[in-house]
Amino acid sequence: MYVVNAFTKERFGGNPAAIVPLKEWLSDDLMQDIAAQHNLAETAFIVPEEKDYTIRWFTPTVEVDLCGHATLASAHVLFNALNYKADKIVFHSRSGPLHVSRLGGGKIMLDFPVNAPVETAALDAIEKGLHTKPLAVYISKFDYMVLLENQEAIEKLSPDFKTLAQVPSRGVIATAKGNESDFVSRCFFPQSGIDEDPVTGSAHTVTIPYWAKKLGKSKLSAIQLSKRKGYLDCELAGDRVLMSGDAVTYLVGDILV
């Protein structure tokens, strides 16, 4: 197994993911037990499929349909530890084929499907859980997204996670225009066993199309303002979003089961 910090150049920054390369699948229960034992936001399992790979992602409590940072971390392991020669990898997943490319300078680019948000009515659980009234509320395939006034409002959030866990979705994304980047965000997923996710690639499939339209440009910079922070170069390309970032290997080990 490998623990890789994604969307960062720092040894103790970004979002850590456990990556478990397999020759064949373990049982679902065993993979969930391993993810619970790791207790990281995501544990990704990858299995070769001809020249490609199949990938599955588990939080400490559930299997999820899409995870960006653990996909970037999986590609980092293949490129840097497992001698994968090509510069592009296709991961087959519950969200369809995900294309990942090796860029110059150690960066890795994810090519994910757009998950454009649609404006919706506010929910009491969101306002009470965030202790603030959003400027607007949106819903996407997996999450709710709330728009706040500015970066300072995002930084000051101190959620009531027990209340946020009542929101009927994977979680809640809070976003605003950034001071040093085009936009910023924080992501809360108590429903999935993760109170605050350090950096969330899949959330940017929601925020990128919103901010591209709002700011009138297709290439954007983003910072996720968790304590560990994450940095993404983003692009809206039709019905796909491109997200690029760095990754750092923190740990290599063996799992005894």
LODRENDREN-721987 format. One line per 2 residues: number of its first residue (from 1); their letters; for each residue x, y, z of N, C-alpha, C. Coordinates in steps of 0.2 Angstrom, whole numbers, plus 5000, padded with zeros to 4 digits. Example, Ala and Ser with C-alpha at 12.3 -4.5 7.8 and 13.67 -1.06 7.14 Angstrom:
// residues 2
1) as) 5066/4972/5039/5062/4978/5039/5066/4984/5039 | 5064/4989/5035/5068/4995/5036/5064/5000/5039
This chain:
// residues 257
1) my) 5004/4994/5000/5000/5000/5000/5004/5006/5000 | 5002/5012/4998/5005/5018/4997/5000/5023/5000
3) vv) 5003/5028/5004/4999/5034/5006/5002/5040/5002 | 4998/5043/4998/5000/5049/4994/4996/5055/4996
5) na) 5000/5060/4997/4996/5067/4998/4995/5070/4991 | 4989/5071/4989/4987/5074/4982/4985/5081/4982
7) ft) 4987/5084/4977/4986/5092/4976/4990/5096/4980 | 4996/5094/4981/5001/5097/4985/5008/5095/4983
9) ke) 5013/5100/4985/5020/5098/4985/5023/5097/4992 | 5018/5097/4997/5021/5097/5004/5020/5090/5007
11) rf) 5024/5088/5011/5024/5081/5014/5018/5081/5018 | 5016/5086/5022/5010/5086/5026/5005/5090/5024
13) gg) 5004/5091/5017/4999/5095/5014/4994/5091/5010 | 4989/5094/5007/4985/5091/5002/4980/5086/5006
15) np) 4978/5081/5002/4973/5076/5004/4977/5069/5004 | 4978/5066/5009/4981/5059/5009/4976/5054/5007
17) aa) 4978/5050/5003/4974/5044/5000/4978/5038/5001 | 4975/5032/5003/4979/5026/5003/4977/5022/4997
19) iv) 4983/5020/4993/4982/5017/4987/4984/5009/4988 | 4980/5005/4986/4981/4997/4986/4981/4994/4979
21) pl) 4986/4993/4976/4987/4989/4970/4985/4982/4971 | 4981/4979/4967/4979/4972/4968/4980/4969/4961
23) ke) 4981/4962/4961/4980/4958/4955/4973/4956/4953 | 4969/4955/4958/4962/4953/4958/4958/4956/4964
25) wl) 4952/4957/4963/4948/4960/4968/4948/4956/4975 | 4948/4960/4980/4946/4957/4987/4939/4957/4988
27) sd) 4936/4954/4993/4929/4955/4994/4927/4962/4996 | 4921/4964/4994/4919/4971/4996/4919/4972/5004
29) dl) 4918/4967/5008/4918/4968/5015/4925/4969/5017 | 4930/4965/5014/4937/4966/5016/4940/4973/5014
31) mq) 4938/4975/5008/4940/4982/5006/4937/4987/5010 | 4931/4987/5012/4928/4992/5017/4932/4991/5024
33) di) 4933/4985/5026/4937/4985/5032/4944/4988/5032 | 4947/4987/5026/4954/4990/5026/4953/4998/5025
35) aa) 4948/5000/5022/4947/5008/5022/4946/5010/5029 | 4942/5007/5032/4940/5009/5039/4946/5009/5044
37) qh) 4950/5004/5043/4957/5003/5047/4961/5009/5045 | 4962/5011/5038/4966/5017/5037/4963/5023/5039
39) nl) 4956/5024/5039/4953/5030/5042/4955/5036/5039 | 4957/5036/5032/4958/5042/5028/4952/5043/5024
41) ae) 4952/5049/5021/4946/5051/5017/4944/5046/5012 | 4949/5043/5009/4948/5038/5003/4954/5033/5004
43) ta) 4952/5027/5002/4956/5021/5001/4954/5019/4994 | 4959/5019/4989/4958/5017/4982/4961/5010/4981
45) fi) 4957/5006/4978/4960/4999/4975/4960/4999/4968 | 4965/4997/4965/4966/4997/4958/4968/4990/4955
47) vp) 4965/4988/4950/4966/4981/4947/4968/4982/4940 | 4973/4979/4937/4974/4979/4930/4968/4977/4925
49) ee) 4966/4980/4920/4961/4978/4915/4964/4978/4908 | 4967/4973/4906/4971/4974/4899/4976/4979/4900
51) kd) 4976/4984/4896/4981/4990/4896/4979/4995/4901 | 4973/4995/4904/4970/5000/4908/4970/4997/4915
53) yt) 4966/5001/4919/4965/4999/4926/4958/5000/4928 | 4955/4996/4933/4949/4998/4936/4950/5000/4943
55) ir) 4946/5005/4945/4947/5009/4951/4941/5009/4955 | 4942/5008/4962/4936/5008/4967/4938/5012/4973
57) wf) 4934/5016/4975/4935/5021/4981/4931/5020/4987 | 4934/5019/4993/4930/5018/4999/4932/5024/5004
59) tp) 4927/5027/5007/4929/5031/5013/4929/5026/5019 | 4930/5028/5025/4930/5024/5031/4923/5020/5032
61) tv) 4918/5023/5029/4911/5020/5030/4908/5017/5024 | 4909/5020/5018/4905/5018/5012/4910/5018/5006
63) ev) 4907/5014/5000/4910/5015/4994/4907/5021/4990 | 4911/5025/4987/4908/5031/4983/4909/5030/4976
65) dl) 4906/5034/4972/4905/5034/4965/4911/5037/4961 | 4914/5042/4965/4919/5046/4961/4924/5049/4967
67) cg) 4930/5049/4965/4935/5053/4970/4941/5055/4966 | 4942/5061/4966/4947/5064/4962/4954/5063/4965
69) ha) 4955/5065/4971/4962/5065/4974/4965/5058/4975 | 4961/5053/4976/4963/5046/4976/4965/5044/4969
71) tl) 4961/5046/4964/4963/5044/4957/4970/5047/4955 | 4971/5054/4957/4977/5057/4956/4983/5053/4959
73) as) 4981/5051/4966/4986/5048/4970/4988/5041/4967 | 4983/5038/4964/4984/5031/4961/4988/5032/4955
75) ah) 4987/5037/4951/4991/5038/4945/4998/5040/4947 | 4999/5043/4952/5006/5045/4955/5010/5038/4957
77) vl) 5006/5034/4960/5009/5027/4962/5011/5023/4955 | 5007/5023/4951/5008/5019/4944/5014/5023/4941
79) fn) 5014/5029/4940/5020/5033/4937/5026/5032/4940 | 5026/5033/4947/5032/5034/4951/5035/5028/4954
81) al) 5030/5023/4956/5032/5017/4960/5032/5010/4956 | 5027/5010/4951/5025/5004/4948/5027/5003/4941
83) ny) 5032/5008/4939/5035/5008/4932/5030/5008/4926 | 5024/5012/4927/5020/5012/4922/5023/5017/4916
85) ka) 5024/5014/4910/5028/5018/4905/5024/5023/4901 | 5018/5022/4900/5014/5027/4896/5013/5033/4900
87) dk) 5011/5039/4896/5010/5045/4899/5003/5046/4901 | 4998/5041/4899/4991/5042/4900/4989/5035/4903
89) iv) 4984/5036/4907/4981/5030/4910/4973/5031/4910 | 4970/5025/4908/4962/5026/4909/4960/5021/4915
91) fh) 4957/5024/4919/4954/5021/4925/4946/5020/4924 | 4944/5014/4924/4937/5012/4923/4934/5012/4930
93) sr) 4928/5015/4930/4925/5017/4937/4918/5017/4937 | 4915/5017/4942/4907/5018/4943/4905/5025/4940
95) sg) 4909/5029/4938/4907/5035/4935/4910/5035/4928 | 4911/5030/4925/4914/5029/4918/4921/5029/4918
97) pl) 4924/5030/4911/4931/5030/4910/4934/5037/4912 | 4939/5037/4916/4943/5043/4919/4950/5043/4916
99) hv) 4951/5048/4912/4958/5049/4909/4963/5053/4913 | 4968/5050/4914/4973/5054/4918/4980/5054/4914
101) sr) 4983/5060/4914/4989/5061/4910/4995/5064/4915 | 5001/5061/4913/5007/5064/4916/5009/5070/4913
103) lg) 5010/5076/4916/5012/5082/4913/5019/5083/4915 | 5022/5089/4913/5029/5090/4915/5029/5093/4922
105) gg) 5035/5092/4925/5036/5095/4932/5033/5091/4937 | 5031/5085/4936/5028/5080/4941/5021/5081/4942
107) ki) 5017/5086/4938/5010/5087/4939/5006/5081/4935 | 5000/5080/4937/4996/5075/4935/4989/5078/4933
109) ml) 4986/5077/4927/4980/5080/4926/4974/5075/4925 | 4969/5076/4929/4963/5072/4928/4958/5075/4923
111) df) 4955/5070/4920/4950/5072/4915/4943/5069/4917 | 4939/5073/4920/4933/5070/4923/4926/5073/4920
113) pv) 4921/5069/4920/4915/5072/4917/4912/5078/4922 | 4909/5083/4918/4906/5089/4921/4900/5086/4926
115) na) 4899/5090/4931/4894/5088/4936/4891/5095/4938 | 4888/5098/4932/4886/5105/4933/4880/5106/4938
117) pv) 4881/5111/4943/4875/5112/4948/4869/5116/4945 | 4864/5115/4948/4858/5118/4947/4855/5122/4953
119) et) 4853/5128/4952/4850/5132/4958/4844/5128/4961 | 4844/5128/4967/4838/5125/4971/4836/5129/4977
121) aa) 4831/5127/4981/4829/5130/4987/4834/5128/4992 | 4835/5133/4997/4839/5132/5003/4836/5127/5007
123) ld) 4840/5124/5011/4838/5119/5016/4840/5121/5023 | 4835/5120/5028/4836/5122/5035/4843/5119/5037
125) ai) 4844/5112/5036/4849/5109/5038/4856/5112/5036 | 4856/5115/5030/4862/5118/5027/4863/5124/5031
127) ek) 4858/5128/5031/4859/5135/5035/4861/5134/5042 | 4858/5129/5046/4859/5128/5053/4866/5125/5053
129) gl) 4867/5120/5049/4874/5117/5049/4880/5121/5048 | 4879/5126/5044/4885/5130/5042/4884/5137/5046
131) ht) 4879/5138/5050/4878/5144/5054/4878/5150/5050 | 4876/5150/5044/4876/5156/5039/4870/5155/5034
133) kp) 4868/5160/5031/4863/5160/5026/4867/5161/5019 | 4867/5156/5015/4871/5157/5008/4868/5162/5004
135) la) 4872/5165/4999/4869/5169/4994/4865/5165/4989 | 4866/5159/4988/4862/5154/4984/4864/5147/4985
137) vy) 4860/5142/4984/4861/5135/4985/4860/5132/4978 | 4864/5127/4977/4864/5123/4971/4864/5116/4973
139) is) 4862/5111/4968/4862/5104/4969/4865/5101/4963 | 4869/5096/4964/4873/5092/4959/4871/5085/4959
141) kf) 4874/5081/4956/4873/5074/4956/4874/5071/4963 | 4880/5073/4966/4882/5070/4972/4880/5075/4978
143) dy) 4882/5081/4977/4882/5086/4983/4878/5092/4982 | 4877/5095/4987/4874/5102/4987/4880/5107/4987
145) mv) 4879/5113/4984/4885/5118/4984/4881/5124/4986 | 4885/5128/4990/4882/5134/4993/4887/5140/4991
147) ll) 4885/5145/4989/4889/5151/4987/4889/5156/4993 | 4895/5158/4995/4896/5163/5000/4899/5169/4998
149) en) 4899/5174/5002/4900/5181/4999/4907/5182/4997 | 4912/5179/5001/4919/5180/4999/4923/5175/5003
151) qe) 4930/5175/5002/4935/5170/5004/4934/5170/5012 | 4934/5176/5015/4934/5176/5022/4928/5172/5025
153) ai) 4922/5173/5022/4916/5169/5024/4918/5161/5024 | 4921/5159/5019/4923/5152/5018/4928/5150/5024
155) ek) 4933/5154/5025/4938/5153/5030/4935/5153/5037 | 4930/5157/5039/4927/5157/5045/4922/5152/5047
157) ls) 4920/5148/5042/4915/5142/5043/4917/5138/5049 | 4913/5136/5053/4914/5132/5059/4907/5127/5059
159) pd) 4907/5122/5055/4900/5119/5054/4898/5115/5060 | 4892/5114/5061/4889/5109/5065/4888/5102/5061
161) fk) 4893/5098/5062/4893/5092/5057/4887/5087/5059 | 4885/5087/5065/4879/5083/5066/4873/5085/5062
163) tl) 4872/5092/5062/4866/5095/5058/4867/5094/5050 | 4874/5095/5048/4875/5094/5041/4874/5087/5039
165) aq) 4875/5082/5043/4874/5075/5041/4867/5074/5039 | 4862/5078/5041/4855/5077/5039/4854/5079/5032
167) vp) 4858/5082/5029/4857/5085/5022/4857/5079/5018 | 4852/5077/5013/4851/5071/5009/4856/5071/5003
169) sr) 4862/5071/5004/4867/5071/4999/4873/5068/5001 | 4878/5067/4997/4885/5065/4999/4888/5070/5004
171) gv) 4887/5076/5002/4889/5082/5007/4888/5088/5004 | 4891/5093/5007/4890/5100/5005/4897/5104/5004
173) ia) 4897/5107/4998/4902/5111/4996/4901/5118/4997 | 4905/5122/5000/4905/5129/5001/4910/5133/4997
175) ta) 4908/5138/4993/4913/5141/4988/4912/5148/4988 | 4917/5152/4986/4917/5159/4985/4922/5161/4980
177) kg) 4922/5167/4978/4928/5170/4974/4934/5171/4978 | 4940/5169/4976/4946/5169/4980/4949/5176/4980
179) ne) 4954/5176/4984/4958/5182/4985/4965/5181/4980 | 4968/5175/4981/4974/5173/4978/4973/5168/4972
181) sd) 4967/5166/4971/4965/5162/4966/4958/5164/4963 | 4956/5161/4958/4949/5162/4955/4944/5161/4959
183) fv) 4944/5155/4963/4939/5153/4968/4942/5149/4973 | 4938/5148/4978/4940/5144/4984/4934/5140/4986
185) sr) 4936/5135/4990/4930/5131/4993/4933/5127/4999 | 4928/5124/5003/4928/5119/5008/4923/5114/5007
187) cf) 4924/5108/5009/4920/5102/5007/4919/5098/5014 | 4912/5097/5015/4910/5094/5021/4906/5088/5020
189) fp) 4908/5082/5022/4905/5076/5020/4904/5071/5026 | 4900/5074/5032/4899/5069/5037/4895/5063/5036
191) qs) 4890/5064/5030/4886/5058/5028/4891/5052/5026 | 4897/5054/5024/4901/5049/5021/4907/5047/5026
193) gi) 4906/5050/5032/4911/5048/5037/4917/5053/5037 | 4917/5058/5033/4922/5063/5033/4919/5070/5035
195) de) 4921/5073/5041/4918/5079/5042/4920/5085/5037 | 4927/5085/5037/4929/5090/5031/4935/5087/5027
197) dp) 4934/5087/5021/4939/5083/5016/4944/5088/5015 | 4951/5087/5015/4956/5092/5014/4956/5094/5007
199) vt) 4955/5090/5002/4955/5092/4995/4951/5088/4991 | 4946/5090/4987/4941/5086/4984/4941/5087/4977
201) gs) 4944/5082/4973/4944/5083/4966/4937/5083/4963 | 4933/5078/4965/4926/5077/4963/4922/5083/4964
203) ah) 4923/5087/4969/4919/5093/4971/4920/5098/4965 | 4926/5098/4962/4928/5103/4957/4925/5101/4950
205) tv) 4922/5095/4950/4918/5094/4944/4911/5098/4944 | 4910/5101/4950/4904/5105/4952/4906/5112/4951
207) ti) 4911/5114/4955/4913/5121/4955/4916/5124/4949 | 4920/5120/4945/4923/5123/4939/4918/5125/4934
209) py) 4913/5121/4932/4908/5124/4927/4904/5130/4930 | 4903/5130/4937/4899/5136/4939/4904/5142/4939
211) wa) 4910/5142/4941/4914/5148/4941/4917/5149/4934 | 4917/5145/4929/4919/5146/4922/4914/5151/4919
213) kk) 4908/5149/4920/4902/5153/4918/4902/5160/4921 | 4903/5160/4928/4902/5166/4932/4908/5171/4930
215) lg) 4914/5168/4929/4919/5173/4928/4921/5174/4920 | 4917/5170/4916/4918/5171/4909/4925/5168/4906
217) ks) 4928/5163/4909/4934/5160/4906/4934/5153/4908 | 4938/5149/4904/4938/5142/4904/4944/5139/4909
219) kl) 4949/5143/4910/4955/5141/4914/4955/5145/4920 | 4955/5141/4926/4954/5144/4932/4959/5141/4937
221) sa) 4961/5145/4942/4965/5142/4948/4960/5142/4954 | 4962/5136/4958/4957/5135/4964/4962/5133/4970
223) iq) 4959/5135/4976/4962/5133/4982/4957/5130/4986 | 4958/5124/4989/4953/5122/4994/4956/5123/5001
225) ls) 4952/5127/5005/4955/5130/5011/4954/5126/5017 | 4955/5120/5017/4956/5116/5023/4962/5117/5026
227) kr) 4963/5115/5032/4969/5116/5036/4975/5114/5032 | 4975/5108/5028/4981/5106/5024/4981/5109/5018
229) kg) 4976/5112/5015/4976/5116/5009/4977/5112/5003 | 4974/5113/4997/4975/5110/4991/4975/5115/4985
231) yl) 4979/5114/4980/4980/5119/4975/4979/5115/4968 | 4974/5118/4964/4972/5115/4958/4972/5120/4952
233) dc) 4975/5118/4946/4974/5121/4940/4968/5118/4936 | 4963/5122/4934/4957/5119/4932/4955/5122/4925
235) el) 4952/5118/4921/4949/5120/4915/4943/5117/4913 | 4938/5120/4910/4932/5118/4908/4933/5116/4900
237) ag) 4932/5110/4898/4933/5108/4891/4927/5105/4889 | 4922/5109/4887/4915/5106/4885/4912/5102/4890
239) dr) 4911/5096/4890/4907/5092/4895/4912/5088/4900 | 4918/5091/4900/4924/5088/4904/4927/5093/4908
241) vl) 4929/5092/4914/4933/5096/4918/4940/5093/4918 | 4945/5097/4918/4952/5095/4918/4955/5098/4925
243) ms) 4958/5094/4929/4961/5096/4935/4968/5094/4936 | 4973/5098/4937/4980/5097/4937/4982/5098/4944
245) gd) 4987/5094/4947/4990/5095/4953/4996/5091/4954 | 4999/5092/4960/5005/5088/4962/5003/5083/4967
247) av) 5008/5078/4968/5007/5073/4973/5014/5071/4976 | 5013/5069/4982/5019/5067/4986/5018/5060/4990
249) ty) 5022/5056/4989/5022/5049/4993/5024/5050/5000 | 5020/5048/5004/5022/5049/5012/5024/5042/5015
251) lv) 5021/5037/5013/5022/5030/5016/5021/5025/5011 | 5025/5020/5012/5025/5013/5008/5025/5008/5013
253) gd) 5020/5003/5012/5020/4998/5017/5016/4992/5015 | 5015/4987/5019/5012/4980/5018/5006/4980/5022
255) il) 5000/4977/5019/4994/4976/5023/4994/4968/5025 | 4994/4967/5031/4993/4960/5033/4986/4958/5035
257) v) 4983/4953/5031/4976/4951/5032/4976/4944/5031
